[in-house]
Structure formats: structure tokens, C-alpha cells
Amino acid sequence: MDAVLQSLAAGLPQLVLQFLAAAGVYAAGIAVYTRLTPYHELDLVRSGNIAAAVTLSGALLGLALPIGATLARSLSVADILVWGAVATIVQAAAFGAASLLLRELPARVERGDLAAALVAAAVQLAVGLINAGAMSG
């Protein structure tokens, strides 16, 4: 039992530090993403727009996947921060790709077009999953 407690005492500070770094880069990534989209997802979600909730959920999960993969392979907090920033850029590009695929995506989401929102969220999740795989090596 002493070995387990020693392992916990040695590893817990690193776990907390890495978790906080990942949570910080995740929050920053979501903040960047919501600023880049031409509509205000949280306001739309608060008003009951399901399409906005779907696209925001796709972005939230699509960004969490590569950040989680980064945690599995990180050598340092700097790794987490750098690769988290890369993941944010890739997810922003995924939204851009979805916007090209689905003409007038922002206006469609604002109108509550669930079909467009589901495809956009699927693009975000697919890109996040592929990015996570690439980051985990």
C-alpha cells in the first residue's frame, strides 16, 4: 500500500497541472471558436435554438478529442498548450470547411436548420477524431 500512496503523491501534482493546462487551452480554444463564428451560439442556445446547440456541441467535442489525445502523449505542459492551440486552429478550419460544404451555414444555424447543424457537427467531430489520432501518433 505504501508504494501506491507514494505513486499517488508523486503523480498527483503532475496530473493536476496537466489537467489545468488542458482545461485552460480547451476554454481558450472554445472562446476563440465562438468568436470566429459569425453568430453567437450561446445566445442562440439560450433562446432555444437546437441547431446552434448541435453545432456548438460538435465544436466542444471536436476540440476535446485532440486535447485528450495530447494529454495521453504529452511530455510537458508546453506540449499541451502548443498542441491545444494547433487543435483550435484545425477545428476553426473544420468550421470553415463545413461552411463551404453547406452554403450559408451561419444563417441556416440562426434559422434553426437542424439538418445543416447536424452535418456541421459531424464535420467537427470527424475532424476532431482524425486530429486526435494524428496527435496521438
Secondary structure, DSSP 8 states (H G I E B T S, - for coil): -HHHHHHHHHHHHHHHHHHHHHHHHHHHHHHHHHHHSSS-HHHHHHTT-HHHHHHHHHHHHHHHHHHHHHHHH-SSHHHHHHHHHHHHHHHHHHHHHHHHHSTTHHHHHHHT-HHHHHHHHHHHHHHHHHHHHHHH-
